[in-house]
Structure formats: C-alpha cells, structure tokens
Amino acid sequence: MILLTGGTGFIGRALVRQLVDSGYPVRTLVRPSPQTPNLPRGVPVEVAVVSLSDVRGLRAAMRDVDTIIHLAGGESRGGRANLLETDIRGTQNLSQAAADAGIQRLLYLSHLGADRASAFPVLKAKGIAEEHIRRSGVPHTILRTSIVFGPEDNFTTRLMRLIRLNPFFFLLPGDGNMLLQPLWVEDLVAALLLALQNPSTENKTYEIGGAEYFTFRQIVETLLTLSRKNRLLIPIGLPTLRALTVALEASVLSFPTSVFWVDYLSVNRTCPVDTLPRVFGLMPARFAARLNYLIPAPRRPLTEKIRRVRPEK
C-alpha cells in the first residue's frame, strides 16, 4: 500500500492515476476540511482524513503501508500558507511516524534551490523538510524539481490568467531574464514511479528539470503567441513587484499569483538537462509541444447547443 500526501494537487492527481493504472493500491491523505477533496474521478483510492499535525492520526493512516510519497506543501495557498506548520513541522511529523511504523520507502518532492539557509521562505522550508527526512532513518529518495507545468498547474495556467486580466501590459520580474527549465507533469510522474521501482535511488537526492532552458520573458512570449494576444512587457524591480503582489493578493479574490511565486522567480531555477535521460531513462517533453491544454475549446454555435423537441404527431 502506498500512502500519498498532496493527492488533491495537480501533480498528486496525475500521480494517483498512474499509480492505480500501474496496479498499486493507493491511500491518499486528505486534511480535514468542509470542502469536498479534489480527487481524480473514477479512480479507486482509499482516503484517510488526517492533518499532518496529528502524529497519532498519521500512524493510524500508515497501517498496511510500506511506501510514502510526500507531495504536500503550503505554497499554493499563497498568503494563507503556513510553511512552518505544513512543510516543516508536517514533514517532521510524517517522517517521525514513518520511522515508528517501519516504512520501507519515503519519496519526497522538493524544489531546485532548496536550502535551509535560503533567503526565500519556500526554498528554506523545503531545505529544512529534506533534513527531517534524512535524519528520520527511513530509506528515502528526494526529487528536487524545476517548475512543473501541465493542466490545472500553478505556473502556465496562472500566467495565462494574468495575461487575460490586463489587456495592455504584463509585468516582468526584474528584467525577465532569469532562467527556468519547465518540466512536464507526466515526466515528473514517470520519474517518481521509476524511482519507486529502482532500489538504487534509495537515500539519494536528484535534481530534475525539462529538456530546455528558457528565460521567463521567453515563456511569457510563448504564451502570448499561443493565446494570439499582444501585451507590452514591462520590467519591474523585484521588491516593487513583491509589494504589489502582496497588496493584490490581499485585496483581489483568487488573484493568480502569490509572493512565494514571485520569490521562486527571483533567481535561476535550472539543473543539468541529462538527469532524466541518464538516471531514469526518460527523454523530457519539449515545453511548446505540451501546451495544448491552454487553448480554449472552440465555442459551439448556439443552434447546436439548443435541441428542439418536435411535438409528436
């Protein structure tokens, strides 16, 4: 049995489908909430409703479990996130419970640049979480990823929303020349499955990314071309953009970005391009070839939507 945290996120939903299709029994951890969890439909999984702060509940959720895949993190919640509670203490509790339960394998999804000494809160939290896992004594594999993209992601989908929000211009963090290495979500899922199946990846940390490097400006230009829109690209200083993002996030409901997202774009996020082919035997998908999910489906004519029922004679 595999216990999965973060199974309701866009990476988690893609992973659940692949795990079940591969024949693995899956139990996903869902934090207590009045809202219905956003699990993939039509996929048979067990659900354990428990918070990462509940060590006793975590031990109960690990009954009959031999492997944990830990994807849960707080950054997607933006200004409402509690990185200390979710990423740091939550991972500490999970790894402690895993050690007590004799878990045979723990896979953790981290970020490129994760470092407990980082000046950026998300990367600092991920670095501390990694240390908790290493010190737990549980056999582990850590994947530090570049920015992940795919349907319902927190990157390209939100960028497209920003493009549509303002019909005149788009603000670029700094000069827009920080380098990124977008990783297709299905390539990440495949790497997780291969790491799970390969004992040689135990107690190792891998940095993985896509097949190409892009500047942030190039990524925005690609999305503008895809959406057939024109925007004036305006560079803006990172401190100014960070302050503006904090203000907008607090005042605009469901604002597409957060201060954590801005921090993540403050420096280069790249790694060697050969890790996926060399370690996992995977050739990463090209960025521009996997963006069809961002193209809106054509609207059907009104006459096709309305079905007229003829009266019986």
Buried (B, 14 or more C-beta within 10 A) or exposed (E): BBBBBBBBBBBBBBBBBBBBEEEBEBBBBBBEEEEEEBBBEEBEBEBBEBBBEBBEBBBEBBEEBEBBBBBBBBBBEBEEBEBEBBBBBBBBBBBBBBBBBEBEBBBBBBBBBBBBEBEBBBBBBBBBBBBBBBEBEBBBBBBBBBBBBBBBBBBBBBBBEBBEEEEEEBBBBBEBEBBBBBBBBBBBBBBBBBBBEEEEBBEEBBBBBBBBBBBBBBBBBBBBEBBEEEBEEEEBEBEEBBEBBBEBBEEEEEBBBBBBBBBBBBBBBBBEBEBBEEBBEBEBBEBBEBBEEBEEEEEEEEEEEEEEEEEEE
